[in-house]
Amino acid sequence: MKLPFRINDMLLVFVVLSSMIVGIVYPDFGAYFQAMPMYCLMALFFLSYLSIELDAVRNSLQRYHRKILTFILLKSILLPILLFYIFYFLAPAYALSALLLTGVSTGVVAPFISNLVRGNSSLVLVVVVITSFLTPISLPILIELVAAKQVEISLFGMIRMLALVIFVPILAVEVLRRLTPNLLKHLMKKHFPISLVLFAVINLGVFWRYSSFFKKEPHTIVMASVVAIVLCAIYCIIGIFFFRNSSLENQLAGAVMLGNMNNVLVIVFSSEFFGPVETMVAAMYIIPFFSLVIPLRYYRHLKTKTA
């Protein structure tokens, strides 16, 4: 039986959580990295996009275009609005967190997670690319339309930041893929250790500023973890239900496409435009992000056993 986690996954979770704690406990140290999170995020996206071939995306889109477009409408517009209002009435302090995590693009590691649970990874890859291109426009507009009463921020500022951190790495990868393909191959081999450093610097540069808040209200960290787990459970159920009349592989892909999103983008984005609660929920989502593999493998086992 395959282990639900790789050693690298466990190491990544450890680095993310420990760097977050160091930033909170030792804010003077974290302050040295305050100018770096956005640039590290761009570098992280650059490394993640190295494994994505746009030609493969076009081929998969031709096969699943109707289902994909409907799913993206659900993920990028309908579901974020629905979950925002559910949390607004039940747990209003976390309504924005639900909106941000649900409305952000599917994570670039989602195809890998899909492979672990034997989902339809080609379908996942298409949604990763399309939602990545949509997020700089769709997420700020959602915030402006739905949460304007809760926050007063610049629509243009949000669009500018998201477009910068998403489009510049994509463009850089495509240019270098044509000019220096050997360099990209070398970078792919060093992907994981570089990513660990980038994750650590992002968290140090973000969470130092919330040190006093979390020291005064440590229960917020626990609540953020609970909210993250609840959201992940909702995502999985809805993703599977959306593809209920389709194959098991598509059902698993649906859960992965909703459950594995760019939470690191939400961490940096929230730290720029929102507050400590939204940033902490996004950070604590790292726990269900990788734990998602376990229930999905169990779901596959149950479905194949009863088939």
Phi, psi and omega per residue, in radians:
M1 nan 2.332 -3.133
K2 -1.291 2.479 3.067
L3 -1.207 2.502 3.135
P4 -1.194 -0.368 3.130
F5 -2.168 2.585 2.889
R6 -1.568 2.788 3.078
I7 -1.010 -0.695 -3.140
N8 -1.072 -0.664 3.128
D9 -1.116 -0.755 3.138
M10 -1.149 -0.667 3.107
L11 -1.135 -0.693 3.117
L12 -1.096 -0.806 3.114
V13 -1.042 -0.745 3.132
F14 -1.073 -0.798 -3.123
V15 -1.116 -0.749 -3.127
V16 -1.101 -0.857 -3.087
L17 -1.217 -0.722 -3.112
S18 -1.187 -0.683 3.114
S19 -1.176 -0.599 3.070
M20 -1.122 -0.763 3.139
I21 -1.129 -0.758 3.127
V22 -1.055 -0.734 3.125
G23 -1.076 -0.632 -3.134
I24 -1.341 -0.756 -3.069
V25 -1.328 -0.623 -3.106
Y26 -2.139 1.254 -3.069
P27 -1.096 -0.526 3.127
D28 -1.099 -0.633 3.087
F29 -1.249 -0.778 -3.140
G30 -1.079 -0.531 -3.115
A31 -1.083 -0.430 3.106
Y32 -1.083 -0.401 -3.053
F33 -1.835 0.212 -2.980
Q34 -1.090 -0.475 -3.099
A35 -1.571 0.006 -2.944
M36 -1.791 -0.319 -3.019
P37 -0.952 -0.775 -3.079
M38 -1.156 -0.690 -3.139
Y39 -1.230 -0.641 3.081
C40 -1.167 -0.650 3.098
L41 -1.102 -0.741 3.098
M42 -1.079 -0.722 3.102
A43 -1.141 -0.661 3.125
L44 -1.135 -0.769 3.092
F45 -1.109 -0.694 3.106
F46 -0.992 -0.837 3.135
L47 -1.117 -0.663 -3.104
S48 -1.217 -0.604 -3.113
Y49 -1.318 -0.181 -3.124
L50 -1.057 -0.527 -3.068
S51 -1.559 -0.010 -3.093
I52 -1.741 2.126 3.078
E53 -1.799 2.093 -3.080
L54 -1.133 -0.479 3.096
D55 -1.114 -0.701 3.102
A56 -1.142 -0.598 3.105
V57 -1.130 -0.784 -3.136
R58 -1.074 -0.718 3.140
N59 -1.110 -0.742 -3.138
S60 -1.213 -0.618 -3.137
L61 -1.108 -0.654 3.117
Q62 -1.100 -0.540 -3.104
R63 -1.401 -0.630 -2.974
Y64 -2.110 0.384 -2.902
H65 -1.004 -0.724 -3.102
R66 -1.168 -0.824 -3.129
K67 -1.148 -0.655 -3.125
I68 -1.142 -0.804 -3.110
L69 -1.106 -0.690 3.105
T70 -1.148 -0.743 -3.140
F71 -1.113 -0.728 -3.130
I72 -1.152 -0.634 3.046
L73 -1.050 -0.740 3.106
L74 -1.117 -0.865 -3.043
K75 -1.205 -0.762 -2.975
S76 -1.536 -0.333 -3.071
I77 -2.242 -1.065 -2.973
L78 -1.177 -0.883 -3.076
L79 -1.164 -0.733 3.088
P80 -1.028 -0.711 3.131
I81 -1.156 -0.784 -3.129
L82 -1.051 -0.849 -3.098
L83 -1.217 -0.554 3.074
F84 -1.030 -0.834 -3.082
Y85 -1.283 -0.557 3.048
I86 -1.086 -0.836 3.123
F87 -1.225 -0.537 3.135
Y88 -1.057 -0.635 -3.136
F89 -1.543 -0.504 -3.081
L90 -1.711 -0.680 -3.128
A91 -2.583 1.307 -2.972
P92 -1.014 -0.497 -3.130
A93 -1.133 -0.312 -3.066
Y94 -2.011 0.214 -3.136
A95 -1.140 -0.744 3.128
L96 -1.148 -0.629 3.097
S97 -1.063 -0.750 3.125
A98 -1.108 -0.714 3.138
L99 -1.125 -0.803 -3.076
L100 -1.167 -0.848 -3.100
L101 -1.165 -0.645 -3.119
T102 -1.290 -0.646 -3.046
G103 -1.494 -0.206 -3.115
V104 -1.331 2.889 -3.071
S105 -1.167 2.700 3.036
T106 -1.110 2.433 -3.042
G107 -1.149 2.573 -3.105
V108 -1.245 -0.241 3.061
V109 -1.596 0.004 -3.101
A110 -1.015 -0.704 3.091
P111 -1.043 -0.621 3.092
F112 -1.149 -0.766 3.105
I113 -1.089 -0.675 3.106
S114 -1.087 -0.687 3.091
N115 -1.076 -0.646 -3.122
L116 -1.112 -0.600 -3.110
V117 -1.774 0.106 3.138
R118 1.043 0.819 3.028
G119 -1.574 -3.104 3.129
N120 -1.431 1.559 -3.009
S121 -1.247 -0.468 3.089
S122 -1.165 -0.638 3.071
L123 -1.139 -0.752 3.134
V124 -1.075 -0.734 -3.105
L125 -1.043 -0.730 3.140
V126 -1.090 -0.786 -3.111
V127 -1.159 -0.614 3.069
V128 -0.996 -0.865 -3.074
V129 -1.185 -0.825 -3.081
I130 -1.126 -0.795 -3.129
T131 -1.186 -0.509 3.071
S132 -1.111 -0.703 3.114
F133 -1.268 -0.541 -3.091
L134 -1.398 -0.609 -2.967
T135 -0.954 -0.728 -3.137
P136 -1.024 -0.399 3.106
I137 -1.773 -0.850 -3.005
S138 -1.157 -0.759 -3.080
L139 -1.176 -0.839 3.090
P140 -1.058 -0.666 3.122
I141 -1.150 -0.706 3.072
L142 -1.029 -0.801 3.140
I143 -1.075 -0.751 -3.128
E144 -1.117 -0.720 -3.074
L145 -1.374 -0.680 -2.981
V146 -1.676 -0.677 -2.978
A147 -2.014 0.400 -3.080
A148 -1.069 -0.527 -3.132
K149 -1.297 -0.439 -3.101
Q150 -1.520 -0.493 -3.080
V151 -2.397 2.609 3.062
E152 -2.142 1.648 -3.125
I153 -2.386 2.880 -3.070
S154 -1.386 2.141 3.069
L155 -1.072 -0.771 3.140
F156 -1.118 -0.675 3.135
G157 -1.089 -0.717 3.111
M158 -1.153 -0.793 -3.135
I159 -1.086 -0.753 -3.108
R160 -1.070 -0.804 -3.095
M161 -1.141 -0.834 -3.107
L162 -1.116 -0.716 3.122
A163 -1.106 -0.685 -3.125
L164 -1.127 -0.846 -3.031
V165 -1.331 -0.323 -3.128
I166 -1.727 -0.859 -3.005
F167 -1.339 -0.642 -3.129
V168 -1.075 -0.812 3.078
P169 -1.091 -0.682 3.115
I170 -1.084 -0.806 3.140
L171 -1.105 -0.724 -3.132
A172 -1.103 -0.724 3.125
V173 -1.093 -0.802 -3.109
E174 -1.136 -0.659 3.118
V175 -1.187 -0.833 -3.111
L176 -1.212 -0.477 3.106
R177 -1.115 -0.522 3.130
R178 -1.560 -0.540 -3.060
L179 -1.596 -0.792 -3.068
T180 -2.398 1.211 -3.118
P181 -1.065 -0.540 3.135
N182 -1.150 -0.619 3.099
L183 -1.103 -0.718 -3.139
L184 -1.148 -0.665 3.102
K185 -1.093 -0.690 3.121
H186 -1.157 -0.707 3.134
L187 -1.143 -0.625 3.123
M188 -1.093 -0.594 3.119
K189 -1.204 -0.478 -3.120
K190 -1.759 0.207 -3.002
H191 -0.975 -0.864 -2.986
F192 -1.187 -0.903 -3.141
P193 -1.082 -0.629 3.093
I194 -1.132 -0.726 -3.135
S195 -1.085 -0.684 3.111
L196 -1.024 -0.793 3.128
V197 -1.099 -0.751 -3.125
L198 -1.112 -0.765 3.092
F199 -1.019 -0.796 -3.105
A200 -1.096 -0.794 -3.120
V201 -1.139 -0.683 3.106
I202 -1.027 -0.866 -3.112
N203 -1.157 -0.708 3.088
L204 -1.073 -0.729 -3.104
G205 -1.311 -0.254 -3.127
V206 -1.741 -0.883 -2.900
F207 -1.424 -0.244 3.091
W208 -1.050 -0.568 -3.066
R209 -1.264 -0.297 3.136
Y210 -1.830 0.263 -3.058
S211 -0.983 -0.893 -3.090
S212 -1.129 -0.637 3.139
F213 -1.100 -0.862 -3.076
F214 -1.280 -0.459 3.051
K215 -1.224 -0.584 3.102
K216 -1.396 -0.564 -3.091
E217 -2.261 1.187 -3.113
P218 -1.143 -0.377 3.120
H219 -1.090 -0.390 3.119
T220 -1.073 -0.574 3.134
I221 -1.149 -0.727 3.108
V222 -1.136 -0.799 -3.140
M223 -1.116 -0.651 3.108
A224 -1.085 -0.683 3.117
S225 -1.144 -0.737 3.125
V226 -1.099 -0.794 3.133
V227 -1.073 -0.736 3.136
A228 -1.065 -0.761 -3.132
I229 -1.171 -0.730 3.110
V230 -1.081 -0.783 3.118
L231 -1.058 -0.754 -3.135
C232 -1.078 -0.712 3.112
A233 -1.091 -0.729 3.113
I234 -1.100 -0.776 3.139
Y235 -1.024 -0.797 -3.106
C236 -1.092 -0.798 -3.116
I237 -1.085 -0.797 -3.112
I238 -1.195 -0.703 3.130
G239 -1.074 -0.744 3.112
I240 -1.202 -0.737 -3.114
F241 -1.113 -0.643 -3.135
F242 -1.032 -0.661 -3.125
F243 -1.798 0.466 -3.042
R244 -1.039 -0.534 -3.138
N245 -1.656 0.129 -3.128
S246 -1.861 -2.941 -3.106
S247 -1.262 2.832 3.080
L248 -1.066 -0.648 3.121
E249 -1.073 -0.701 3.111
N250 -1.233 -0.610 3.085
Q251 -1.090 -0.783 3.112
L252 -1.140 -0.675 3.088
A253 -1.085 -0.703 3.121
G254 -1.049 -0.757 3.111
A255 -1.121 -0.719 -3.129
V256 -1.176 -0.728 -3.087
M257 -1.138 -0.532 3.078
L258 -1.543 -0.671 -3.020
G259 -1.402 -0.411 3.140
N260 -1.926 1.604 -3.127
M261 -1.969 3.060 -3.139
N262 -1.376 1.255 -3.108
N263 -1.172 -0.466 3.099
V264 -1.161 -0.639 3.050
L265 -1.071 -0.715 3.129
V266 -1.155 -0.624 3.097
I267 -1.018 -0.908 -3.097
V268 -1.211 -0.749 3.140
F269 -1.071 -0.785 -3.135
S270 -1.144 -0.648 -3.138
S271 -1.170 -0.435 3.127
E272 -1.467 -0.635 -2.960
F273 -2.087 -0.308 -3.050
F274 -2.164 -2.407 -3.016
G275 -2.347 -2.946 -3.057
P276 -1.170 -0.552 -3.102
V277 -1.145 -0.874 -3.131
E278 -1.094 -0.682 3.139
T279 -1.164 -0.725 -3.113
M280 -1.207 -0.709 3.111
V281 -1.055 -0.756 3.121
A282 -1.094 -0.688 3.141
A283 -1.186 -0.748 -3.097
M284 -1.267 -0.205 3.088
Y285 -1.160 -0.218 3.097
I286 -1.047 -0.478 -3.123
I287 -1.192 -1.018 3.083
P288 -1.224 -0.366 -3.140
F289 -0.933 -0.821 -3.140
F290 -1.644 -0.494 3.113
S291 -1.174 -0.322 -3.139
L292 -0.947 -0.499 -3.114
V293 -1.043 -0.638 -3.038
I294 -1.142 -0.975 3.136
P295 -1.128 -0.558 -3.141
L296 -1.226 -0.633 3.046
R297 -1.153 -0.661 3.113
Y298 -1.160 -0.687 3.098
Y299 -1.082 -0.744 3.090
R300 -1.070 -0.739 3.135
H301 -1.058 -0.774 -3.122
L302 -1.150 -0.741 -3.097
K303 -1.182 -0.709 -3.136
T304 -1.280 -0.493 -3.138
K305 -1.246 -0.629 -3.099
T306 -1.579 -0.134 -3.092
A307 -1.244 nan nan
